[in-house]
Amino acid sequence: MVKKFSGLLVAGLVLMSQTLPAAPPAPDPAWKVARAQFTTAIEEREPVDEIAVLVAPLDEIFFFTDLRHLQGRTVQHRWSYQGEVVSRVPFKVEGERWRVFSRMRLHPDQTGEWSVTVYDESGWPLHTELFRYEAAAPATAGPSAESREPVLSPVSE
């Protein structure tokens, strides 16, 4: 009785292994995003600054990534606004070290949380970064010329 049951179990496992889709290959530990950041501009293939909060009236932001050991593969920047994907930008990686960037122009009503996730071609997420887009602060009225106190500067002799 035990032999029949174990034979059925083995046959069932073999059948299951033939019908289940193959899992995507595990990512190579050498594959990586060495650097990733939001910036207001790219000069000579490098970011000029690092942004965590972008304040209107600025409305354009770039996402820069420095990829390592992904040559021959395709990666994708997936831009999301408040958890919803709004853009996908694919890149073919053609070298052991490959720097890429994508950009997004923001609308004034798109304030809040933004993210970009870098995916490899199998859909494996390699890296995620976040930033906030904020409306411009309302201009505050300063004191009128009549009500301002004079500014006293020290005098040296």
LUMNUNU-525600 format. One line per 5 residues: number of its first residue (from 1); for each residue x, y, z of N, C-alpha, C. Coordinates in steps of 0.2 Angstrom, whole numbers. Example, Ala and Ser with C-alpha at 12.3 -4.5 7.8 and 13.67 -1.06 7.14 Angstrom:
<martors>
1	66/-28/39/62/-22/39/66/-16/39 | 64/-11/35/68/-5/36/64/0/39
</martors>
This chain:
<martors>
1	4/-6/0/0/0/0/4/6/0 | 10/6/4/14/12/4/17/13/-2 | 19/8/-6/23/9/-12/18/12/-17 | 12/10/-18/7/13/-22/6/20/-21 | 5/22/-15/4/29/-13/10/33/-15
6	16/31/-13/22/34/-15/23/35/-23 | 21/30/-26/22/30/-34/17/35/-36 | 11/36/-33/6/41/-36/8/48/-34 | 12/48/-28/14/55/-26/20/57/-31 | 24/53/-33/30/54/-37/27/56/-44
11	22/52/-46/19/54/-53/15/61/-53 | 12/62/-47/9/69/-46/14/74/-46 | 19/73/-43/24/79/-43/27/80/-50 | 29/74/-53/31/75/-60/26/79/-64 | 20/77/-64/15/80/-68/14/88/-66
16	15/89/-60/14/96/-58/20/100/-60 | 26/97/-60/32/101/-62/32/102/-70 | 29/98/-73/28/99/-81/23/104/-82 | 18/106/-78/13/110/-80/14/117/-77 | 19/118/-72/20/124/-69/25/128/-73
21	24/135/-74/29/139/-78/35/139/-74 | 40/140/-78/47/140/-75/48/147/-72 | 51/147/-66/52/154/-63/58/158/-67 | 57/164/-67/62/168/-70/69/167/-67 | 75/167/-70/81/166/-67/82/171/-61
26	85/169/-56/87/173/-51/92/179/-53 | 92/185/-51/96/190/-53/104/188/-51 | 108/190/-55/115/189/-53/117/194/-48 | 121/192/-43/122/197/-37/127/202/-40 | 130/201/-45/134/207/-48/130/212/-51
31	124/211/-53/120/216/-56/118/221/-51 | 119/227/-53/116/232/-48/116/239/-51 | 112/243/-47/112/250/-48/117/253/-43 | 122/255/-46/128/258/-42/126/265/-39 | 122/269/-43/120/275/-40/113/277/-44
36	109/280/-40/102/282/-43/100/288/-39 | 98/293/-43/96/300/-40/91/304/-44 | 87/308/-41/83/313/-45/88/319/-45 | 87/323/-51/91/329/-52/87/334/-56 | 89/340/-56/86/345/-60/89/345/-67
41	95/342/-68/98/342/-75/104/337/-75 | 106/335/-81/111/331/-83/116/335/-87 | 122/334/-85/128/337/-89/133/332/-89 | 136/331/-95/141/327/-97/139/320/-94 | 133/317/-95/131/311/-92/131/310/-85
46	131/316/-81/131/315/-74/125/320/-71 | 122/318/-65/118/323/-62/121/329/-59 | 118/335/-60/121/341/-57/119/342/-50 | 114/339/-47/112/340/-40/108/334/-38 | 106/333/-32/102/328/-29/95/331/-26
51	90/329/-29/83/332/-27/79/326/-23 | 76/328/-17/72/324/-13/65/328/-13 | 65/334/-14/59/338/-15/59/343/-20 | 55/343/-25/55/348/-30/49/352/-29 | 50/359/-29/45/364/-28/44/368/-34
56	37/368/-36/35/373/-42/37/380/-40 | 39/383/-46/37/383/-52/42/378/-56 | 47/375/-53/51/370/-57/46/364/-59 | 47/361/-65/42/356/-67/45/351/-71 | 52/350/-71/55/345/-74/60/342/-70
61	60/335/-70/65/332/-65/67/326/-69 | 74/324/-68/77/318/-71/78/313/-66 | 78/307/-68/81/301/-64/87/298/-68 | 92/298/-64/99/296/-66/100/289/-63 | 103/284/-67/105/278/-64/112/276/-67
66	116/273/-63/123/271/-65/122/263/-64 | 122/260/-69/121/252/-69/127/249/-70 | 128/243/-67/134/239/-67/132/232/-69 | 136/229/-73/136/222/-75/129/219/-78 | 126/224/-81/119/222/-84/120/222/-92
71	126/222/-95/127/223/-102/123/217/-105 | 120/219/-111/116/214/-115/109/214/-113 | 107/217/-107/100/216/-104/97/223/-106 | 90/223/-104/86/229/-105/83/230/-98 | 84/237/-96/81/239/-90/76/244/-91
76	72/246/-86/67/250/-87/66/255/-81 | 65/261/-83/63/266/-77/55/266/-77 | 52/265/-72/45/265/-71/43/270/-66 | 41/276/-69/39/282/-65/31/281/-63 | 31/282/-56/24/281/-53/22/288/-49
81	16/289/-50/13/295/-46/8/293/-41 | 9/294/-35/5/291/-30/3/284/-31 | 8/280/-32/7/273/-33/4/270/-40 | 3/274/-44/0/272/-51/6/274/-56 | 7/269/-60/13/269/-65/10/274/-71
86	14/279/-72/12/284/-77/17/284/-83 | 23/281/-83/27/281/-88/32/275/-87 | 34/272/-93/39/266/-93/44/268/-99 | 51/268/-97/56/270/-101/61/265/-101 | 61/261/-107/66/255/-107/73/258/-110
91	78/254/-108/85/256/-110/89/249/-111 | 92/249/-117/97/243/-118/103/245/-115 | 106/240/-111/112/242/-108/118/239/-112 | 123/243/-114/128/241/-119/135/240/-116 | 135/241/-110/142/241/-107/142/238/-100
96	148/236/-97/148/234/-90/146/240/-85 | 148/246/-87/145/252/-83/141/256/-88 | 135/257/-86/131/261/-91/127/266/-87 | 127/272/-89/123/277/-86/118/279/-91 | 112/280/-88/106/281/-91/102/286/-87
101	97/290/-91/92/294/-87/86/295/-91 | 81/296/-87/74/298/-90/72/304/-87 | 67/307/-90/64/314/-87/57/314/-87 | 54/318/-83/47/319/-82/45/326/-81 | 41/328/-85/38/335/-84/32/334/-80
106	31/338/-75/26/338/-70/21/343/-71 | 15/342/-70/9/347/-70/8/350/-63 | 6/356/-63/5/359/-56/0/355/-52 | -5/351/-54/-9/347/-50/-7/340/-48 | 0/339/-50/3/332/-48/7/333/-42
111	5/336/-37/9/337/-31/8/331/-27 | 13/329/-23/13/323/-19/19/318/-21 | 18/312/-19/23/307/-19/24/304/-26 | 31/304/-29/33/301/-35/38/296/-33 | 39/291/-38/44/286/-37/46/284/-44
116	52/281/-44/55/278/-50/58/271/-48 | 55/266/-51/58/259/-49/62/257/-56 | 68/254/-55/72/251/-60/71/244/-60 | 68/242/-66/67/234/-67/71/231/-72 | 73/225/-71/77/222/-77/71/219/-81
121	73/215/-87/69/213/-92/64/208/-89 | 66/204/-84/62/199/-82/56/202/-77 | 57/208/-76/52/211/-71/54/212/-64 | 61/210/-63/64/210/-56/65/217/-54 | 63/220/-49/65/227/-47/72/227/-44
126	76/232/-47/83/232/-44/84/238/-40 | 80/243/-40/81/249/-36/74/254/-36 | 73/257/-31/67/262/-31/70/268/-27 | 68/274/-30/69/281/-26/63/284/-26 | 62/289/-21/56/293/-20/58/300/-20
131	53/305/-22/53/312/-21/46/315/-21 | 46/321/-18/39/324/-17/39/330/-22 | 34/331/-25/33/337/-29/28/342/-25 | 30/348/-24/26/352/-19/24/359/-23 | 18/361/-22/16/368/-25/21/373/-22
136	21/379/-26/25/384/-24/21/387/-17 | 26/390/-13/23/393/-7/20/399/-9 | 14/401/-6/11/408/-8/15/413/-5 | 16/418/-10/20/424/-8/17/428/-2 | 21/429/3/19/433/9/20/440/8
141	16/444/10/17/452/9/21/454/15 | 26/457/13/31/460/18/28/466/20 | 32/469/25/30/475/28/30/481/23 | 26/486/24/26/491/19/32/496/21 | 34/500/16/40/504/17/39/509/23
146	33/511/24/32/515/30/33/512/37 | 31/506/37/32/502/43/38/499/45 | 43/499/40/49/495/41/53/499/46 | 57/496/50/62/499/54/68/500/50 | 72/505/51/78/505/48/83/500/50
151	87/497/45/92/492/47/98/496/49 | 101/494/54/107/498/57/113/493/55 | 118/496/52/124/492/51/129/495/56 | 134/490/58/139/492/62/144/497/58 | 147/501/61/152/506/58/158/505/61
156	163/503/57/170/502/59/174/509/58 | 178/510/62/182/516/61/189/515/59
</martors>
